[in-house]
Amino acid sequence: MKRKMRVVKWCFLSLMLVFVSCKKNNPEPEPQPIVPVPTGCNVVQVNPNSIGVTISTPTTWTAGNVYLVTSQVTITSVLTIEPGAIIKLDVDGQFEVINSGKITANGTASQHITFTSIKDDSYCGDSNGDGTATSPQKGDWLNIYLNGGNNNSFMYCDILYSGRNDSGYYNAVVISVAGPLFTFDHCTFAHTLSNPSSSSAYVFHGGSYMNDPSVSVFTNNIFYDNDRPLYCSLDYSVNPNNIFHNPANPSEKNTRNGIFMWDGIGVAASYTISEVPYVLLGGFTGGGSAAVRNVTIGNDVVLKFMPGLGIARGADNHINMGSGVIFTSYKDDANGGDTNGDGNGSLPANGDWDGFWDYVSGSYVSGSYILYAAH
C-alpha cells in the first residue's frame, strides 16, 4: 500500500514538472483586467476659488483622483493625463492649449480617460457634494480648445456633456490655426449641446485647419447623442473606422448625422463612408473653374450639396467613383437622413444645387444618381 502511494506521488510530481516546463517554454499572454469605474475618488481642485490657472511646467494627473475643473485651464507646457483618470468640469470648465503646450491623454482599452460633467455621479461618485439634487446635462461645460502644441494626443478618451455656448460656438473640441497637429483615436463624443441656429455648432470643429489626415489623425472614434458630429475641410479623408452611432445601441445616433465639409480643393481626398452623408457647405463650386483634384468616392456614398454648389470633373479634376453614389440636395431626407434637422419642414426640389459638371470629352457618369440638381 505504501509503495503504491509513492508511485502515485512520483507520477503526480512528474506531471507537475512537465506542466511547469511546458508553461515556461510556451508562455500564454496574461488577460488584461477590466478596471471598474471607481465610485469614490479623492477630489483635486484644479481651480481654487474658480480662478483660471496656467500649467506652465510639466504636470501629470493620475488615476485615483477626480480633477475638478471649474474655470479655464491654459496649457503652455505638457499636461500628461494617465489611463483611468477622471476629469469633471463645471460650466466655465475649459482646456486651452496654446504656444508650445501639449495634452497627452492616452488611455487604454481597459482604462479610459473621462472628461465629463461635475454633476456626473457615475464616475468617482458625488464630487460636487449635492447628493442626487443634480444630474449631468448637455452643455454642462465648455470644450477642449487646441490652438497650439506639438501633437496633442487623446486616445481612449470619453468626452461627455460638453458644448456650452462659447461666443456662439457649441463644441466638444475646437481646432484653431495652430492646433491641427493632433491624434484622436478610440475616443467617444456623446451628449454634446448644440444650437440649430448656430453655424459653428459641431461636436468636433476641425474646420479648414483639419485638412491632412497625416497631420490630423482621427481614427476609430464614436459619435452619438449629439447634433452635427464632425466639421472638417473637404481636403480631409475621414477614416472609415469612425462610426456615427452608439455601438451598444445602434439606433442611438446624432440629430443631423453627417460629415460636414467646407473649404479646400479636394486634393487626393477620399470619401468612403456610407453610414452618414458628406454635406458640402462650400468649395465644390460648379463650372469649369472648379478646383477638384483626384477625388475618390466609394460605393453607396451620399454627397449632399447646399444651394449654389456643385461638383465638376475636367482634365485636371479627376473624380473616381464607385457604384451607387448619390449626389443630392441638402434637403433630401430619403437619402442620408434628415441632414438639415427640420423634420418635414422642407422638401427637396429640382434646382436645389448646381449639379454635376463633366468636362471630360467622351466620359460619363455610370452607376450613380444625380438628384434635385439645376436643369
N, C-alpha and C positions, 0 to 999 in steps of 0.2 A: 504494500500500500504506500509506504513512504517513497519507494523507488518510483512508482507511477507519478506521484505528485511532483517529484524532482524533474521527471521528464516533461510533464506538462508545464512546469515553471520555466524550464530551459527553453521550450518551444515558444512560450509566450514572450520571453525576453528576446529571443531571436527575431520574432516577428516585429517587436517594437523597434529593434535596431534597424531592421530592413526598412520599416516605415519612416523612421527618422532620417535614415540615409537617403531615401528617395525624396523626401520633402526638402532636404538640404540641397540636393542636386537639381531639383526641378521646382524652384520656388513659385508659388502662386501669388498673384497680386492681392494685396490686402484690400478688402472692401472699404470704401470711403464712408465714414459715418455721416449720417444726416443729422446736422446740428439743429435742434429745435429753436424756434424763436424764443428768446428769454422773456419771462413775464415780469421781471423787475430788474432794473439796472441802476447803477449809480448815475446821477444826473450831473453833467458838467455844463455850467452856464458859460456859453461862449461869449455872450454879450451882456456883461454885468450892467444892470440898470438900462438894458435895451439900447445901449450905445454901440454904434458901429465900431468894428475893430479891423485892424490890418494884420495879416500874417506875413511878416517880413523876414522871418527866419525859418529854416526847415522844421516842420511840425508834423507829428504823427498822431492820428486818432485811432484808438484801438477798440476791439470788441469788448463787451462787458460794461461799457459806458453808453449812455444816451447823451448825445451832444445837442444841447438846446440852443437853437439859433433864433434870436428874436429881432435881429436887425441885420444890416448889411455886413458881410464878411468879405473884405477885399484881400486878394491873394497876390502878393508880389514875389513870394518865394515859393517853396514846394510844400504843398499840403498832401500828405500821404494818408489815405483812409484804408484801414486794414479790413480784410474779409470779416463779415459778421457785425461790423459797426452799424449803429443806428443813429441817424441824424433827424431830429424833429425841428420843424420850423414854424414860427408864428407869422402873423400877417405881413410883417416887414422883413421876414427872413429871406435872404438872398445871398448867393455866392457870385462874386465878380472877380474874374481873373484878368489882370492887366500886366503890361510890361513883360517881365521875364517870369511871371508867376506860373504855377502849374498845379493842377489837381491830378493826383494818381489815385484813383478809386477802383482798384482791381479786386473784385470779389471772386468767388469760385462758385461752381455749380451747387455745392452744398452749403455755402456761406455767402449769401448775397449781402450787398451793402444797400441799406434802405434810406432813402430821403422821403420823409412823409410829414404829415401834419402834427403839430403839437397836441392835437386832440385825438390822435390815433392811439388808443389804449391797447390795440392788438400787438404792438411792438413795445417791449420793455415796460408794459403796464401804464399806469396813470401818471404820466410825467408832469402834467400841469396841475395835479392835485385837486381836481374838481369832481372826482368820482365818475358818475355816469351823466353828469349835467350836460356835457357836450360830446359830440361825435364828429369825426372828420367830414369835411365837405370840400367840394371842388373850389379851388381858389383860396385855400387856407394860407398859402404862402406864395411868394413871388416866383423866382426862377433861378436857373443857373446861367450866368451870362459870361460867355467866353470872348474876351476882347484882348487876348494876349496869350502868352505861354508857348512852350515848345512841346507839342504832342501831349495835350491833356488826354487822360485815358480813363474811361469808365467801362468796366467790364462786370457783368452780372450785377447790375445796379437796378433797383426798383425805384422809380421816381413817381410819387403818388401825391394827388391832391394839390397840385401847384396851379399856376396860371392866374394869380390875382392881377388885376389891372395895373399895368406898369406903363403909364403915359400912353395908353392906347394899345399896348402890346399885352396879349394874353398867351403866355408860352410857358412850357416847362424848361426848355433850353433855347437860348438865343445865341447865334453865332454872329460876330461882328468882323470888321475888316481885318483885325489882327488875330483872329481866333480860328481859322479853318483847319489848322493842323491838329487833328484830334482822332481818337478812336472811341466809338461806342459799339460795344459788342455784347450780345446776350443781355440787353437792358430791356426793362418793361416800363412803358409810359402809360399810365392809367389815371382816370378821374381828374383830367385837367379841365379847368374852367375855360370857357370861350365866350365870345360875344359875336353873334352873327353879323352885326353891323360894322365890326372892326375888320379892316383889310389886313391887319397884322396878326390875326388870331390863328396861330398854328401851334401845335404841340411842340414840334421841333422846327424852329425857324432858322434854317440854314441859309436861305436866300441865295443871292448871286455869289456869295462867298463860298458856298458849298458846290463846287463845280468840278472837282477832280477826285475820284474815288481812291487814288493812290495817296492823296494828301488827307482827305476827309474820309476816314474809314468808318463805314456804317453797315454793320452786318449782324444778322441773327437777332434783330430787335423785334419787340412786340408792342403793338398799339391796340388799346381797346378802351371803351367808355370815355372817349374824348370826342371832340368835334372834328376839325381838319387835322390829320396826323402829321403830314410832312410837307415842307416847303423847301425847294432847292432849285438850282439852276437847271435849265434844260440840257446843259452840257453834262450833267451828272448821270452816271449809270447806277441806278439804285439796285443793290444786290437782291436777287430774288429770294434769299433766305430770310428777309424781313417779312413779317406777317402782320395783318391788319384785323385781327380778331383775338379773342381770348381763347387760348388753346384748351383751357379747361371747360369752356362753354362757347363753342364756335358761333352761336347765334349772337353773342355779345360783341358788337363791332364798334364803329365810330359813326357819328351822325352824318357828316359829309366825308364819306370814306373815299380817299383818293390820294394820289401823289400830285401835288400842285407845283407847277414849274414855271419859271419866268427868267428872262434874260439869257444871254449866251447865244451861240451859233450852232449848237448841236455837233460839235467836233467829236467824232468817234463815240457818240453816245449809243447806248443800247437800252431799249425799253422792252423788257421781257417779262414783267409781272402782269399776270392776268387776273389776280384776285381783286384788284381795285383798278379804276381807270387812271390814266395820266391826264391831268387837267392843264391845258396850255393857257396860261394867263398872259403870255406875251412872247415875242421872239420869233415865232414861225410865221412871219407875215407873208401873205400871198404875193404872187407876181414874180417876174424874172429876176429881181434883185435879192430874193430870199437867200440868206446865208446859212444853208444847211449842208453839213458835210458828213458823209459816212455814217448815217444813222441806220441802226438795225432795229427792226420791230419784230417781236416774237409772235408766235401763234396765239390767236384769240385775244390779243391785246386790244384794249379800248382806249382811244385818244379822244378827248373832248376839247372843243375849242370855244373860246369866248367870241363875242361879236367882233367883226373886223379882222379876225385872224384866220390864217390858213397854213398850208404846207406846200412846198414846191420841190420838184425834182428837176435837175438840169444837168448839164455836162459836168459841172463841178459839185453838184448836190446829189450825192448818192444815197438812196434810200432803199434798203434791202428788207423785204417784208416776208413774214411767214404767212400762213393761211388763216382765214377767219378774222383778220384785223378789221376793226370798226373805227371809222373816222366819223364823229358825230357832234351834235350840239351839246353845249353845257347844260341845256335844259332836258336832255334825253334821259329820263329815269329808267326806261326799259333796258338800256344798255349801260351797265356800270353803276346803277343805283341813283339815288337822289343826291347828286353831287352838289347842287346848289341849295339843298336843305330847306326847300319851301313846300315839301309835300306835293300836292296837286296844284299849287299856286301858279305854276307856269307850265306850258306845254311846248315841245319843240315844233318849229315850223321851218319851211323852206326859206333859206336866206339867213339862217341864224349865224352862219360863219362863212368865210370866203371860199372854202373848198380846197381841193387837191389840184395843184397846177403841175402838169407834166410837160417839160420842155425837151425831153429826150426823144429824138426822132425815131419813130418805129417802136417805141416802148409802150407798155400798157400796164395797168394795174390789174392783177389777177388774184382771185380768191379773197378779195376784201370787199368791204361795204362802205360806201360814202353816203352819209345820210344828212338831210336837212341843210345842205350847202347852198350857196348862192347859185342862181341859174347861170 
